[in-house]
Amino acid sequence: MNKVLIVFLSATSAGKVKSMLERKYAIPSKVIQAPTELADLGCSYCLEINEKHLNIAWKIVKSMTISSKGVFKKDNLQKIL
């Protein structure tokens, strides 16, 4: 399955979205430290999810007004949102 990374400024933000995905939609995800190519300034954290769940996850990010650095394909780090 294709994985995507939603990049956040903090582990707390990534954890909030992860929690909502699991509780409300039973969608598995995991919080990881962002690859160095995506962590321009300081630490960043990512929520790794299957690409097929991206629409739901992105709606959660927007509804919770959490700041994100964007969404990237995990395999080549190409920005898709």
Residue pairs with C-beta under 8 A, 6 or more apart in sequence:
1 50
1 51
1 52
2 50
2 51
2 52
2 73
2 74
2 75
3 48
3 49
3 50
3 51
3 73
3 74
3 75
4 48
4 49
4 50
4 51
4 54
4 71
4 72
4 73
4 74
4 80
5 32
5 34
5 35
5 38
5 46
5 47
5 48
5 71
5 72
5 73
5 74
5 77
6 14
6 17
6 46
6 47
6 49
6 57
6 58
6 61
6 68
6 70
6 71
7 34
7 38
7 44
7 45
7 46
7 68
7 69
7 70
7 71
7 72
8 14
8 17
8 44
8 45
8 46
8 47
8 66
8 67
8 68
8 69
9 44
9 45
9 67
9 69
10 43
10 45
11 31
11 45
13 45
13 66
13 67
13 68
14 31
14 45
14 46
14 47
15 31
16 64
16 66
17 29
17 47
17 57
17 60
17 61
17 64
17 66
18 29
18 30
18 31
18 47
20 60
20 64
21 27
21 28
21 29
21 47
21 49
21 53
21 56
21 57
21 60
22 28
22 29
25 53
25 56
27 49
27 50
27 53
27 56
27 57
28 49
29 47
29 48
29 49
29 53
29 57
30 47
30 48
31 45
31 46
31 47
31 48
32 45
32 46
32 48
33 39
33 43
33 44
33 45
33 46
34 43
34 44
34 45
34 46
35 46
35 77
37 77
38 44
38 46
38 69
38 72
38 77
44 69
47 57
48 74
49 57
51 73
54 71
54 81
58 71
58 81
61 68
70 79
70 80
70 81
71 79
71 80
71 81
72 78
72 79
72 80
73 80
